[in-house]
């Protein structure tokens, strides 16, 4: 199961073989956002509160296009005898 904070590797697309941390999960559509991957440009209009411009941000990737990386220092769970 992919959760926020998990480390993943991207398998397909323009960011193939990149690794990153999951920053957002969309459970209903089976999509995730990975930090620094699948960057898009968003055009924002100027308002009274915010200055407009062109901003880069992450876009969603389908979960079938990523694989979870295992952490080496992860402790085993379960009963120890």
C-alpha positions as CSV (number, residue, x, y, z in Angstrom):
1,X,0.0,0.0,0.0
2,X,1.3,3.4,-0.9
3,X,1.1,6.1,1.8
4,X,2.1,9.7,2.1
5,X,5.8,9.7,2.9
6,X,6.7,6.5,1.1
7,X,9.6,6.3,-1.2
8,X,8.8,5.2,-4.7
9,X,10.5,4.7,-8.1
10,X,8.7,5.8,-11.3
11,X,8.6,3.0,-14.0
12,X,7.2,4.8,-17.0
13,X,6.9,8.2,-18.6
14,X,9.2,11.2,-18.9
15,X,10.4,10.8,-15.4
16,X,11.3,7.1,-15.8
17,X,13.8,5.7,-13.1
18,X,13.4,8.8,-10.9
19,X,12.8,8.2,-7.2
20,X,11.0,10.5,-4.8
21,X,8.7,10.8,-1.8
22,X,4.9,10.6,-2.0
23,X,3.5,14.0,-1.1
24,X,-0.2,13.4,-1.8
25,X,-2.5,10.4,-2.4
26,X,-5.8,10.4,-4.3
27,X,-7.4,7.1,-3.2
28,X,-10.6,7.5,-5.3
29,X,-8.7,7.7,-8.6
30,X,-5.7,5.6,-7.6
31,X,-3.2,8.4,-8.2
32,X,-0.3,9.9,-6.3
33,X,2.0,13.0,-6.4
34,X,5.7,12.4,-6.2
35,X,8.0,15.2,-5.0
36,X,9.9,16.7,-8.0
37,X,8.3,14.4,-10.6
38,X,5.8,15.0,-13.4
39,X,6.2,18.7,-13.2
40,X,3.6,20.9,-15.0
41,X,3.4,24.7,-15.5
42,X,0.3,26.4,-14.0
43,X,-0.7,29.8,-15.2
44,X,-2.2,31.8,-12.3
45,X,-4.0,35.1,-12.7
46,X,-3.1,38.1,-10.5
47,X,-5.6,38.9,-7.7
48,X,-5.7,41.4,-4.9
49,X,-4.2,38.9,-2.5
50,X,-1.7,37.0,-4.7
51,X,0.7,37.9,-7.5
52,X,0.1,35.9,-10.7
53,X,2.6,34.2,-13.0
54,X,3.7,30.9,-14.2
55,X,4.3,28.3,-11.5
56,X,5.7,24.8,-11.7
57,X,4.1,22.1,-9.6
58,X,3.8,18.3,-9.4
59,X,1.0,16.5,-11.1
60,X,-0.6,13.2,-10.3
61,X,0.8,9.8,-11.5
62,X,-1.2,6.6,-11.6
63,X,-0.1,4.1,-8.9
64,X,0.5,1.3,-11.5
65,X,3.4,3.4,-12.9
66,X,5.4,3.4,-9.7
67,X,6.9,0.8,-7.3
68,X,7.5,1.2,-3.6
69,X,11.2,1.2,-2.5
70,X,11.9,-0.8,0.6
71,X,13.8,1.0,3.4
72,X,16.9,-0.8,4.6
73,X,16.7,0.4,8.2
74,X,13.1,-0.6,8.6
75,X,12.5,-2.7,11.7
76,X,10.6,-6.0,11.4
77,X,7.2,-6.1,13.0
78,X,5.8,-9.1,14.8
79,X,6.5,-11.1,18.0
80,X,10.0,-11.9,18.9
81,X,10.9,-14.9,21.1
